[in-house]
Amino acid sequence: MDITDLLKSPMGSQLITGIGAQAGTTEKEASSVISAAAPVLMGMLQKNASTEQGAASLLGALNKHDGSILDNLSGFLGSGDFSDGDGILKHVLGGKRDTVQNALSAKTGVSTTKVASILAMLAPILMGFLGKQTRSKGNVTDSAGLGSVLGSLLGSSGGSSSVGGSILSSLLDQDGDGQIGLGDAISAVTGGGKKKGGGLLGGLLGGLLGGKK
């Protein structure tokens, strides 16, 4: 099951309804934001997991996000405590969080405030989904194995033709040449590149969900 399958499932319907109610949006608005945001967040997790150090940090975080959240979505969404999601977004998106929220708002027509609320609820759910899928694959212990799981979860939703895919591509295209290549990967990690604001992953490798919030 990839992200698209999840969102089309009964669980996905529950997720969309619950998040929409908490964020104060219609189900259609919630669905559009979630469908666009999920591949962006998963794509950034995949980029973090592309090194052994980053993968080790993410695998450590998945000890907490083991998928149990999926067994009680209504309880999680009804709790009103989404601080865990804020922490995840801080580590996954870094200084580009506002950029992502603004891009999602522009693409979906949903206010940035509501987009921010939806992302904070969605992040721990996606981590739980990743944790559950990782466990189902057996002994995933390195970047290659984790990258494979993340790639399968992204499926077609990570394509550049999708809303989320186009946002992810623009974020990763650090040098502005329209292509996501080696230079962009290096720029994303080191904080280089021609665009202002530094790299998406600068200072995050080795600290994904494991550093200070």
Number of C-alpha atoms within 10 A of each C-alpha: 13 18 24 18 14 15 19 11 13 11 15 17 15 14 25 26 18 20 27 22 15 18 17 14 18 15 17 13 18 25 21 19 26 25 19 23 26 22 28 26 24 24 25 19 23 23 23 29 26 18 17 17 17 22 26 21 21 26 22 15 17 20 12 12 20 18 22 14 19 19 11 11 17 15 11 17 19 13 10 10 11 18 13 15 20 18 20 22 23 18 24 27 19 17 17 18 17 13 13 23 23 18 19 25 18 12 15 18 13 19 14 17 12 20 25 21 19 25 26 21 25 23 23 24 22 20 24 22 23 25 22 18 19 22 14 11 11 9 10 16 14 18 22 15 17 25 21 14 20 24 16 15 23 23 15 16 23 26 15 14 12 15 23 27 22 17 23 23 20 15 20 24 21 28 19 14 9 11 14 16 14 9 14 22 22 15 23 23 18 17 20 20 19 12 13 9 12 18 26 27 25 15 14 22 24 18 17 28 21 15 11 9 11
